[in-house]
Amino acid sequence: GCSHDKTKQWIEEVERIFVLLKMPEEDKVNYDTYLLKGDAMDWWQSIREIR
């Protein structure tokens, strides 16, 4: 569906940025979470609360 396509496109975009910036693995989660918005950010915050 449309949501899956957008998610896949977002992931591919972020992965290209990682390559371009030669980003270390340990920095990737922080960068990804910085980019989250709306429902995705709500989901991530709920995951962090569980941990």
N, CA, C and O atoms as a Tripos MOL2 file, in Angstrom:
@<TRIPOS>MOLECULE
protein
  204   203    51     0     0
PROTEIN
NO_CHARGES

@<TRIPOS>ATOM
      1 N           0.8060   -1.1920    0.0000 N.3       1 GLY1
      2 CA          0.0000    0.0000    0.0000 C.3       1 GLY1
      3 C           0.8480    1.2530    0.0000 C.2       1 GLY1
      4 O           2.0770    1.1850   -0.0150 O.2       1 GLY1
      5 N           0.2020    2.3650    0.0170 N.am      2 CYS2
      6 CA          0.8530    3.6710   -0.0310 C.3       2 CYS2
      7 C           1.7660    3.8910    1.1770 C.2       2 CYS2
      8 O           2.8890    4.3740    1.0290 O.2       2 CYS2
      9 N           1.2890    3.5390    2.3550 N.am      3 SER3
     10 CA          2.0810    3.7390    3.5680 C.3       3 SER3
     11 C           3.3680    2.9230    3.5210 C.2       3 SER3
     12 O           4.4340    3.4030    3.9060 O.2       3 SER3
     13 N           3.2580    1.6840    3.0460 N.am      4 HIS4
     14 CA          4.4450    0.8230    2.9240 C.3       4 HIS4
     15 C           5.4490    1.4300    1.9460 C.2       4 HIS4
     16 O           6.6540    1.4210    2.2020 O.2       4 HIS4
     17 N           4.9530    1.9550    0.8310 N.am      5 ASP5
     18 CA          5.8290    2.5660   -0.1710 C.3       5 ASP5
     19 C           6.5500    3.7810    0.3990 C.2       5 ASP5
     20 O           7.7430    3.9680    0.1600 O.2       5 ASP5
     21 N           5.8260    4.6060    1.1530 N.am      6 LYS6
     22 CA          6.4340    5.7910    1.7590 C.3       6 LYS6
     23 C           7.4850    5.3970    2.7850 C.2       6 LYS6
     24 O           8.5450    6.0180    2.8710 O.2       6 LYS6
     25 N           7.1860    4.3610    3.5620 N.am      7 THR7
     26 CA          8.1400    3.8900    4.5640 C.3       7 THR7
     27 C           9.4040    3.3810    3.8940 C.2       7 THR7
     28 O          10.5130    3.7130    4.3110 O.2       7 THR7
     29 N           9.2340    2.5780    2.8600 N.am      8 LYS8
     30 CA         10.3850    2.0330    2.1290 C.3       8 LYS8
     31 C          11.2140    3.1610    1.5220 C.2       8 LYS8
     32 O          12.4430    3.1280    1.5780 O.2       8 LYS8
     33 N          10.5510    4.1490    0.9470 N.am      9 GLN9
     34 CA         11.2520    5.2830    0.3430 C.3       9 GLN9
     35 C          12.0310    6.0580    1.4060 C.2       9 GLN9
     36 O          13.1700    6.4610    1.1680 O.2       9 GLN9
     37 N          11.4250    6.2710    2.5770 N.am     10 TRP10
     38 CA         12.0810    6.9910    3.6700 C.3      10 TRP10
     39 C          13.3360    6.2470    4.1200 C.2      10 TRP10
     40 O          14.3900    6.8550    4.3060 O.2      10 TRP10
     41 N          13.2210    4.9400    4.2920 N.am     11 ILE11
     42 CA         14.3650    4.1240    4.7220 C.3      11 ILE11
     43 C          15.4930    4.1990    3.6910 C.2      11 ILE11
     44 O          16.6580    4.3530    4.0560 O.2      11 ILE11
     45 N          15.1540    4.0920    2.4240 N.am     12 GLU12
     46 CA         16.1760    4.1630    1.3710 C.3      12 GLU12
     47 C          16.8710    5.5210    1.3640 C.2      12 GLU12
     48 O          18.0840    5.6020    1.1710 O.2      12 GLU12
     49 N          16.0930    6.5940    1.5760 N.am     13 GLU13
     50 CA         16.6640    7.9360    1.6270 C.3      13 GLU13
     51 C          17.6420    8.0730    2.7840 C.2      13 GLU13
     52 O          18.7450    8.5950    2.6200 O.2      13 GLU13
     53 N          17.2300    7.6020    3.9530 N.am     14 VAL14
     54 CA         18.0760    7.6930    5.1410 C.3      14 VAL14
     55 C          19.3460    6.8610    4.9520 C.2      14 VAL14
     56 O          20.4290    7.2930    5.3470 O.2      14 VAL14
     57 N          19.2270    5.6900    4.3600 N.am     15 GLU15
     58 CA         20.4080    4.8560    4.1200 C.3      15 GLU15
     59 C          21.3960    5.5440    3.1770 C.2      15 GLU15
     60 O          22.6080    5.4190    3.3520 O.2      15 GLU15
     61 N          20.8860    6.2660    2.1800 N.am     16 ARG16
     62 CA         21.7800    7.0180    1.2810 C.3      16 ARG16
     63 C          22.5180    8.1130    2.0460 C.2      16 ARG16
     64 O          23.6950    8.3690    1.7910 O.2      16 ARG16
     65 N          21.8290    8.7540    2.9760 N.am     17 ILE17
     66 CA         22.4660    9.7830    3.8040 C.3      17 ILE17
     67 C          23.5730    9.1610    4.6510 C.2      17 ILE17
     68 O          24.6530    9.7370    4.7800 O.2      17 ILE17
     69 N          23.3100    7.9900    5.2290 N.am     18 PHE18
     70 CA         24.3270    7.2980    6.0260 C.3      18 PHE18
     71 C          25.5870    7.0470    5.2060 C.2      18 PHE18
     72 O          26.7010    7.2620    5.6840 O.2      18 PHE18
     73 N          25.4070    6.5950    3.9780 N.am     19 VAL19
     74 CA         26.5550    6.3230    3.1070 C.3      19 VAL19
     75 C          27.2870    7.6210    2.7900 C.2      19 VAL19
     76 O          28.5130    7.6860    2.8830 O.2      19 VAL19
     77 N          26.5390    8.6500    2.4160 N.am     20 LEU20
     78 CA         27.1290    9.9340    2.0630 C.3      20 LEU20
     79 C          27.9530   10.5030    3.2130 C.2      20 LEU20
     80 O          29.0580   11.0030    3.0030 O.2      20 LEU20
     81 N          27.4160   10.4270    4.4220 N.am     21 LEU21
     82 CA         28.0920   10.9940    5.5930 C.3      21 LEU21
     83 C          29.0750   10.0280    6.2480 C.2      21 LEU21
     84 O          29.7600   10.3840    7.2070 O.2      21 LEU21
     85 N          29.1410    8.7930    5.7190 N.am     22 LYS22
     86 CA         29.9880    7.7530    6.3250 C.3      22 LYS22
     87 C          29.6970    7.6600    7.8200 C.2      22 LYS22
     88 O          30.6010    7.6370    8.6550 O.2      22 LYS22
     89 N          28.4020    7.6080    8.1250 N.am     23 MET23
     90 CA         27.9470    7.6450    9.5100 C.3      23 MET23
     91 C          28.2480    6.3340   10.2340 C.2      23 MET23
     92 O          27.9180    5.2590    9.7340 O.2      23 MET23
     93 N          28.8750    6.4210   11.4130 N.am     24 PRO24
     94 CA         29.1320    5.2200   12.2120 C.3      24 PRO24
     95 C          27.8210    4.5890   12.6840 C.2      24 PRO24
     96 O          26.8340    5.2860   12.9190 O.2      24 PRO24
     97 N          27.8270    3.2730   12.8180 N.am     25 GLU25
     98 CA         26.6330    2.5320   13.2450 C.3      25 GLU25
     99 C          26.0300    3.1130   14.5180 C.2      25 GLU25
    100 O          24.8100    3.2400   14.6270 O.2      25 GLU25
    101 N          26.8770    3.4660   15.4810 N.am     26 GLU26
    102 CA         26.3700    3.9250   16.7780 C.3      26 GLU26
    103 C          25.6300    5.2600   16.6970 C.2      26 GLU26
    104 O          24.9130    5.6140   17.6330 O.2      26 GLU26
    105 N          25.7860    6.0020   15.6120 N.am     27 ASP27
    106 CA         25.1000    7.2880   15.4570 C.3      27 ASP27
    107 C          23.7890    7.1850   14.6830 C.2      27 ASP27
    108 O          22.9900    8.1210   14.6860 O.2      27 ASP27
    109 N          23.5670    6.0620   14.0270 N.am     28 LYS28
    110 CA         22.4190    5.9400   13.1290 C.3      28 LYS28
    111 C          21.0760    6.0140   13.8470 C.2      28 LYS28
    112 O          20.1580    6.6610   13.3420 O.2      28 LYS28
    113 N          20.9300    5.3850   14.9910 N.am     29 VAL29
    114 CA         19.6480    5.4100   15.7060 C.3      29 VAL29
    115 C          19.3130    6.8310   16.1370 C.2      29 VAL29
    116 O          18.1700    7.2670   15.9990 O.2      29 VAL29
    117 N          20.2980    7.5560   16.6570 N.am     30 ASN30
    118 CA         20.0460    8.9390   17.0690 C.3      30 ASN30
    119 C          19.6010    9.7930   15.8900 C.2      30 ASN30
    120 O          18.6870   10.6060   16.0240 O.2      30 ASN30
    121 N          20.2310    9.6200   14.7480 N.am     31 TYR31
    122 CA         19.8650   10.3910   13.5660 C.3      31 TYR31
    123 C          18.4660   10.0210   13.0860 C.2      31 TYR31
    124 O          17.6510   10.8920   12.7820 O.2      31 TYR31
    125 N          18.1970    8.7190   13.0220 N.am     32 ASP32
    126 CA         16.8690    8.2580   12.5970 C.3      32 ASP32
    127 C          15.7710    8.8220   13.4820 C.2      32 ASP32
    128 O          14.7620    9.3220   12.9850 O.2      32 ASP32
    129 N          15.9650    8.7410   14.7890 N.am     33 THR33
    130 CA         14.9110    9.2040   15.6950 C.3      33 THR33
    131 C          14.7170   10.7120   15.5980 C.2      33 THR33
    132 O          13.6150   11.2100   15.8260 O.2      33 THR33
    133 N          15.7730   11.4390   15.2630 N.am     34 TYR34
    134 CA         15.6520   12.8790   15.0580 C.3      34 TYR34
    135 C          14.7080   13.1780   13.8910 C.2      34 TYR34
    136 O          14.0020   14.1860   13.9020 O.2      34 TYR34
    137 N          14.6970   12.3080   12.8960 N.am     35 LEU35
    138 CA         13.8820   12.5250   11.6980 C.3      35 LEU35
    139 C          12.4240   12.0870   11.8500 C.2      35 LEU35
    140 O          11.5850   12.4440   11.0230 O.2      35 LEU35
    141 N          12.1140   11.3210   12.8950 N.am     36 LEU36
    142 CA         10.7480   10.8110   13.0580 C.3      36 LEU36
    143 C           9.7680   11.9410   13.3430 C.2      36 LEU36
    144 O          10.1040   12.9300   13.9940 O.2      36 LEU36
    145 N           8.5380   11.7700   12.8340 N.am     37 LYS37
    146 CA          7.4750   12.7660   13.0290 C.3      37 LYS37
    147 C           6.1540   12.0550   13.2440 C.2      37 LYS37
    148 O           5.9880   10.9070   12.8320 O.2      37 LYS37
    149 N           5.2220   12.7250   13.8830 N.am     38 GLY38
    150 CA          3.8510   12.2310   14.0080 C.3      38 GLY38
    151 C           3.7440   10.8740   14.6580 C.2      38 GLY38
    152 O           4.3200   10.6320   15.7180 O.2      38 GLY38
    153 N           2.9900    9.9730   14.0030 N.am     39 ASP39
    154 CA          2.7560    8.6320   14.5480 C.3      39 ASP39
    155 C           4.0540    7.8650   14.7570 C.2      39 ASP39
    156 O           4.1760    7.0990   15.7120 O.2      39 ASP39
    157 N           5.0170    8.0650   13.8730 N.am     40 ALA40
    158 CA          6.2940    7.3570   14.0120 C.3      40 ALA40
    159 C           7.0080    7.7920   15.2850 C.2      40 ALA40
    160 O           7.5890    6.9590   15.9810 O.2      40 ALA40
    161 N           6.9740    9.0810   15.5980 N.am     41 MET41
    162 CA          7.6020    9.5680   16.8290 C.3      41 MET41
    163 C           6.8480    9.0560   18.0490 C.2      41 MET41
    164 O           7.4670    8.6740   19.0420 O.2      41 MET41
    165 N           5.5370    9.0420   17.9880 N.am     42 ASP42
    166 CA          4.7370    8.4980   19.0990 C.3      42 ASP42
    167 C           5.0920    7.0420   19.3470 C.2      42 ASP42
    168 O           5.2460    6.6240   20.4950 O.2      42 ASP42
    169 N           5.2230    6.2680   18.2740 N.am     43 TRP43
    170 CA          5.5960    4.8590   18.3970 C.3      43 TRP43
    171 C           6.9580    4.7300   19.0560 C.2      43 TRP43
    172 O           7.1220    3.9300   19.9780 O.2      43 TRP43
    173 N           7.9430    5.5060   18.5990 N.am     44 TRP44
    174 CA          9.2960    5.4090   19.1480 C.3      44 TRP44
    175 C           9.3170    5.7740   20.6330 C.2      44 TRP44
    176 O           9.9970    5.1200   21.4250 O.2      44 TRP44
    177 N           8.5820    6.8050   21.0050 N.am     45 GLN45
    178 CA          8.5440    7.2010   22.4160 C.3      45 GLN45
    179 C           7.9210    6.1060   23.2670 C.2      45 GLN45
    180 O           8.3550    5.8850   24.3970 O.2      45 GLN45
    181 N           6.9170    5.4200   22.7480 N.am     46 SER46
    182 CA          6.3100    4.3270   23.5120 C.3      46 SER46
    183 C           7.2930    3.1690   23.6710 C.2      46 SER46
    184 O           7.3040    2.5130   24.7120 O.2      46 SER46
    185 N           8.1130    2.9100   22.6620 N.am     47 ILE47
    186 CA          9.1410    1.8650   22.7500 C.3      47 ILE47
    187 C          10.1670    2.2390   23.8170 C.2      47 ILE47
    188 O          10.5780    1.3910   24.6090 O.2      47 ILE47
    189 N          10.5770    3.4880   23.8390 N.am     48 ARG48
    190 CA         11.5690    3.9350   24.8280 C.3      48 ARG48
    191 C          11.0250    3.8300   26.2450 C.2      48 ARG48
    192 O          11.7720    3.5130   27.1700 O.2      48 ARG48
    193 N           9.7340    4.0930   26.4270 N.am     49 GLU49
    194 CA          9.1280    4.0070   27.7610 C.3      49 GLU49
    195 C           9.1030    2.5730   28.2710 C.2      49 GLU49
    196 O           9.2200    2.3390   29.4740 O.2      49 GLU49
    197 N           8.9530    1.6140   27.3650 N.am     50 ILE50
    198 CA          8.9270    0.2010   27.7480 C.3      50 ILE50
    199 C          10.2950   -0.2290   28.2660 C.2      50 ILE50
    200 O          10.3860   -1.0190   29.2060 O.2      50 ILE50
    201 N          11.3360    0.2810   27.6680 N.am     51 ARG51
    202 CA         12.7060   -0.1060   28.0430 C.3      51 ARG51
    203 C          13.0630    0.5520   29.2900 C.2      51 ARG51
    204 O          14.1730    0.3680   29.7890 O.2      51 ARG51
@<TRIPOS>BOND
     1     1     2 1
     2     2     3 1
     3     3     4 2
     4     3     5 am
     5     5     6 1
     6     6     7 1
     7     7     8 2
     8     7     9 am
     9     9    10 1
    10    10    11 1
    11    11    12 2
    12    11    13 am
    13    13    14 1
    14    14    15 1
    15    15    16 2
    16    15    17 am
    17    17    18 1
    18    18    19 1
    19    19    20 2
    20    19    21 am
    21    21    22 1
    22    22    23 1
    23    23    24 2
    24    23    25 am
    25    25    26 1
    26    26    27 1
    27    27    28 2
    28    27    29 am
    29    29    30 1
    30    30    31 1
    31    31    32 2
    32    31    33 am
    33    33    34 1
    34    34    35 1
    35    35    36 2
    36    35    37 am
    37    37    38 1
    38    38    39 1
    39    39    40 2
    40    39    41 am
    41    41    42 1
    42    42    43 1
    43    43    44 2
    44    43    45 am
    45    45    46 1
    46    46    47 1
    47    47    48 2
    48    47    49 am
    49    49    50 1
    50    50    51 1
    51    51    52 2
    52    51    53 am
    53    53    54 1
    54    54    55 1
    55    55    56 2
    56    55    57 am
    57    57    58 1
    58    58    59 1
    59    59    60 2
    60    59    61 am
    61    61    62 1
    62    62    63 1
    63    63    64 2
    64    63    65 am
    65    65    66 1
    66    66    67 1
    67    67    68 2
    68    67    69 am
    69    69    70 1
    70    70    71 1
    71    71    72 2
    72    71    73 am
    73    73    74 1
    74    74    75 1
    75    75    76 2
    76    75    77 am
    77    77    78 1
    78    78    79 1
    79    79    80 2
    80    79    81 am
    81    81    82 1
    82    82    83 1
    83    83    84 2
    84    83    85 am
    85    85    86 1
    86    86    87 1
    87    87    88 2
    88    87    89 am
    89    89    90 1
    90    90    91 1
    91    91    92 2
    92    91    93 am
    93    93    94 1
    94    94    95 1
    95    95    96 2
    96    95    97 am
    97    97    98 1
    98    98    99 1
    99    99   100 2
   100    99   101 am
   101   101   102 1
   102   102   103 1
   103   103   104 2
   104   103   105 am
   105   105   106 1
   106   106   107 1
   107   107   108 2
   108   107   109 am
   109   109   110 1
   110   110   111 1
   111   111   112 2
   112   111   113 am
   113   113   114 1
   114   114   115 1
   115   115   116 2
   116   115   117 am
   117   117   118 1
   118   118   119 1
   119   119   120 2
   120   119   121 am
   121   121   122 1
   122   122   123 1
   123   123   124 2
   124   123   125 am
   125   125   126 1
   126   126   127 1
   127   127   128 2
   128   127   129 am
   129   129   130 1
   130   130   131 1
   131   131   132 2
   132   131   133 am
   133   133   134 1
   134   134   135 1
   135   135   136 2
   136   135   137 am
   137   137   138 1
   138   138   139 1
   139   139   140 2
   140   139   141 am
   141   141   142 1
   142   142   143 1
   143   143   144 2
   144   143   145 am
   145   145   146 1
   146   146   147 1
   147   147   148 2
   148   147   149 am
   149   149   150 1
   150   150   151 1
   151   151   152 2
   152   151   153 am
   153   153   154 1
   154   154   155 1
   155   155   156 2
   156   155   157 am
   157   157   158 1
   158   158   159 1
   159   159   160 2
   160   159   161 am
   161   161   162 1
   162   162   163 1
   163   163   164 2
   164   163   165 am
   165   165   166 1
   166   166   167 1
   167   167   168 2
   168   167   169 am
   169   169   170 1
   170   170   171 1
   171   171   172 2
   172   171   173 am
   173   173   174 1
   174   174   175 1
   175   175   176 2
   176   175   177 am
   177   177   178 1
   178   178   179 1
   179   179   180 2
   180   179   181 am
   181   181   182 1
   182   182   183 1
   183   183   184 2
   184   183   185 am
   185   185   186 1
   186   186   187 1
   187   187   188 2
   188   187   189 am
   189   189   190 1
   190   190   191 1
   191   191   192 2
   192   191   193 am
   193   193   194 1
   194   194   195 1
   195   195   196 2
   196   195   197 am
   197   197   198 1
   198   198   199 1
   199   199   200 2
   200   199   201 am
   201   201   202 1
   202   202   203 1
   203   203   204 2
@<TRIPOS>SUBSTRUCTURE
     1 GLY1         2 RESIDUE 1 A GLY
     2 CYS2         6 RESIDUE 1 A CYS
     3 SER3        10 RESIDUE 1 A SER
     4 HIS4        14 RESIDUE 1 A HIS
     5 ASP5        18 RESIDUE 1 A ASP
     6 LYS6        22 RESIDUE 1 A LYS
     7 THR7        26 RESIDUE 1 A THR
     8 LYS8        30 RESIDUE 1 A LYS
     9 GLN9        34 RESIDUE 1 A GLN
    10 TRP10       38 RESIDUE 1 A TRP
    11 ILE11       42 RESIDUE 1 A ILE
    12 GLU12       46 RESIDUE 1 A GLU
    13 GLU13       50 RESIDUE 1 A GLU
    14 VAL14       54 RESIDUE 1 A VAL
    15 GLU15       58 RESIDUE 1 A GLU
    16 ARG16       62 RESIDUE 1 A ARG
    17 ILE17       66 RESIDUE 1 A ILE
    18 PHE18       70 RESIDUE 1 A PHE
    19 VAL19       74 RESIDUE 1 A VAL
    20 LEU20       78 RESIDUE 1 A LEU
    21 LEU21       82 RESIDUE 1 A LEU
    22 LYS22       86 RESIDUE 1 A LYS
    23 MET23       90 RESIDUE 1 A MET
    24 PRO24       94 RESIDUE 1 A PRO
    25 GLU25       98 RESIDUE 1 A GLU
    26 GLU26      102 RESIDUE 1 A GLU
    27 ASP27      106 RESIDUE 1 A ASP
    28 LYS28      110 RESIDUE 1 A LYS
    29 VAL29      114 RESIDUE 1 A VAL
    30 ASN30      118 RESIDUE 1 A ASN
    31 TYR31      122 RESIDUE 1 A TYR
    32 ASP32      126 RESIDUE 1 A ASP
    33 THR33      130 RESIDUE 1 A THR
    34 TYR34      134 RESIDUE 1 A TYR
    35 LEU35      138 RESIDUE 1 A LEU
    36 LEU36      142 RESIDUE 1 A LEU
    37 LYS37      146 RESIDUE 1 A LYS
    38 GLY38      150 RESIDUE 1 A GLY
    39 ASP39      154 RESIDUE 1 A ASP
    40 ALA40      158 RESIDUE 1 A ALA
    41 MET41      162 RESIDUE 1 A MET
    42 ASP42      166 RESIDUE 1 A ASP
    43 TRP43      170 RESIDUE 1 A TRP
    44 TRP44      174 RESIDUE 1 A TRP
    45 GLN45      178 RESIDUE 1 A GLN
    46 SER46      182 RESIDUE 1 A SER
    47 ILE47      186 RESIDUE 1 A ILE
    48 ARG48      190 RESIDUE 1 A ARG
    49 GLU49      194 RESIDUE 1 A GLU
    50 ILE50      198 RESIDUE 1 A ILE
    51 ARG51      202 RESIDUE 1 A ARG
